């Protein structure tokens, strides 16, 4: 009987063919990770470079520009809010917090306008709609209702910006933005402390409000492009009696050229539920 002619393709099913196939699969497995981690168009690094502009002080990212705008906006509404606290606060602690807002944002606003000018950025000249609404709430409130609204609105606002400052400080490649973030971090932390020292901060409501900000969107929902206005923070609903206006405490007319020294916050506990108030004020270092 004559031997059968070889069937085309059967050689690849032999031992040699299997070895070649295995080597090809191994090579593909080694090459794929290098390709998958390469910096290709559409990655985060490519997006960062696309959104950055070159300056003499280093690349300026979209996050850097947004941060500079937020610092300017903070001063535009927190300066008048501090003035309202000086005129309408019913405790020493609320009035001292107002003074800290004025001194801190006077200093920080000078810094951000200088940075904006050196980077050629156009900065806003008035508060946004949400900030104007907060100022209306503070203008309308009286007595301990004002104290409570002031402490909670400002504390929630500072909590939101605190995380932004940290993110910018950790990742910016621009020396001017890095220095501004240092000043903003010191200022915002000081304001958080003096607002908490008023004794009016509702930590449960604040935590719920900040948690709502950070919650992921529902499944199937889409986030529209463009800036999103922050919702108003939750406030305690119990208003206090209307009290006479307190004497105005003048703020320092000039801000320090370097550093950020401020007096320690005075702690004045809020009035008790029965209408009585503490008369002894402690000073914390």
N, C-alpha and C positions, 0 to 999 in steps of 0.2 A: 504494500500500500504506500502510495506516495505521501510524503509529509505535506500537511496543509500549509498553504502560504500564510505569512503573518498578517494578522488583522490590523488595518491602519489604526493607530492610536493606542494599541495595547501596550506599546513600549512604555508609555507614560504611566501605566498602572503597575509597572515593574518596580523593583526596589530602588533603582536609580531615579525613576520619576518621582517616587514618593519623597526621596531625600531632597531633590530639587524643589519640590512644592513646599516642603517644610522650611527650607532655607529662605525662600521667597516670603513666606508668611512671617518669619522671624524678622526679616529686614523691614517689612511693612510695619510691624509692631514697634520697632525702634524709631522709625522715621515719623510716625504719626504724632507722638507727643511733642516732638520738636516743632512740627507744623502747627499743632493746635495751640501751643503757647507763644507762637511768634506774634509780634506786634503787627497786626493787620488793620486795614481800614475798618472802622466801626468799633474798635476796642475802646476801653476807658482811657487808655493813654493817648490814643489818636484823637478822641473827643476832647480831652484836656488841651492838647496842643492846638486843635482847631479853634477852641473858644478863647485861647490866650492871645494877648497882644504883647509885643516887645516894648519895653521901656528901659531907660538908663538904670533903673533900680531892680531889674529882673522881670521875668514874665508876669503879666497881670491877668489872672484867670477870671472867668465869669463869676465865680464865687467871691473872689477878691472885690470885684466891682460891686456886687450885691451887698457885701459886708460894709463897704464904705458908704453906700447909700443908706443902709440901715442905721449906721452911727449918726449920720446927719439927721435922719428922720427922728431918731430918739431925742436928740437935743431940741428939735423944733416943738415937741409937745411936752417933754419932761421939764424943761425950763419953766414954762407957764404953770405946769402942775405943781412944781416946787413953790412958786410964788403963791398959789392958792393955799397950799399947806401952811405957809407962814402966816397968812391972813386969817384962815378959817380953822386951823387945827385947834382942838380943845385940850390937848395935852402937850407937855414939853417934848415928848418923844416924836409926835407927829410933826411938830414945828422944826425940830432938829433934822428929821428926815427930809423935810422940804428944803432946808438949808443945804444939806448934802447934795440933793438933786441939782440945785442951782449952781453950787460951786463945782461939782463934778462935771456937769454938762457945759458949763462955761469953758472950763479947761478943755474938755474933749471936743467941743464944737470948734474951738480955735485950731486944735490939732487936725481934725478931719477936713476943715476947709483948706488948710495948708497942704495936706496930702492930696486933696482933690485938685488943687491948682497945679501942683508939681507934676501930677499925672495927666493933666488935661481933661479931667472929668467934669461934666456938668452935674451939679448937686441940686436936690430939691430945695425949694424956698418956703414950703408950707407943709404942715403935717398931712398925712393921707387921711382918707375918709374915716377909717376906724379910729385913728388917733384923735381926730376932731370930735368924734362921738364920745370918746372917753373924757375929753375936756368938758364937753357939755354936761356929762353926768356929774363931774366934780364941781362944776359951776353951780348946778342946781341943788346939790346936796348941802345940808346944814348940820351943825352939831356933830354928835357921834356917828350919825349916818355918813357924814363926810369923812371922818377919820377912818371908818371901816372901808368905805369905797376906795379911798385913796390908797390905803395899805394893800388891799387885795388886787386892785387893778394894776398898780405899779409893780407889785411883787410877781404877779403872773407874767407881765410884760418882760421883766428882767430875767425871769427864769427861761423864757423862750430865747432871748438873745444870748444868754450865757453859753448855751450849747453851740450856737453859731460862732461865737468868738473863739471857743476852744477848737472847733473844726478848722477855722481859718488859720489860727496860730499854729496848729499842728502841720498844716499842709502847704501854706503859701510859700512861693519862691521869690516874692517881692520884698525887699528890705523895708520899704516904707510901710507896707501893709503889716509886716511883722511887728514893727515898732508901734503902730497904731493899735494892733490887737493886744499888745502888752498893756498899753494905757487903758484900753477898753475893758480888759479883764479886771484890772485893779479897780476901776470905777464901778463896774457893774457889781462886783463882789461887795464893795463897800455899801452900795445902795441896797443890795439884798439884805445885808446885815442890819442896817438902820431901819428898814421897813419891817423886818421881823421883830426888831426891838420895840416897836410900837405896841405889841401885844394884840394887834387886831387881825393878824393874818390867819385865815381859815385854811389850815394845811390840807384838810380832807378835800375841800372844794378845789384848792389849787392842784392837788395831785390828780383829781378826776379831769380837770381841764387840760393839764399837760399830757395826761395819758390819751385823751381824745385826740389831741394834736398829732401824737405819734402812732396812733392806731392805723393799720393798713386799710386801704379801701376795700369795700365788699367785693366778693368774687364777681367778675363780669363787668365791674364798673371801670370807667376810664377817667383819668385826671386830665382836665382841659389844659392846654398850654397857656403860658403867661403867668403873671403874678397872682397869688391867691391871697385874699384879705383874711386876716386872722379873725376868728369869731371872738366876741367879747367874753372875757373870763367870767366864771361863775362867782357870784358874790353872796355873802350872807344876807338873808332877807330881813333881819330884825333891825329896824332903824332906831336910833336913840333920840332923846329929846333935843329940841333946838336950843342951843346955848349961845350966849353972847359971843361976839367976835373976840378973839384973843389979841393981845398986843402984838404988833409986827416985830419980828426979830430981823434986823438988817443982815444981809449977807455980805461977805467980803467982796468989794468991787472988782478986784483983780484976781486972776487965776495964776497959780504958780507956773513959772516958765518950765521947770523940770520937776519931776516927782509929782506926788499927789497927797500931800499931808492934809488931814482933816481932823477936827476934834472928835473925840469918842462919842458914840451915840448915847443919849440920855434915855433911860428906860422909865416910861410912865405907864403903869398898867391901865387898861381901859376901865371906864366906870363899871361898877357892879350892877347886877340885875335889879337890885332894889333901889337904884338911883344914887347910892353913895359912891364916893370915889376915894382912891388912895391919895393921901396927901404927901407921903414921903416918896421922893424920886431918887432912885439909885442911879449911879453913873457906872457903866461898865467900861473896862479897858479893853 
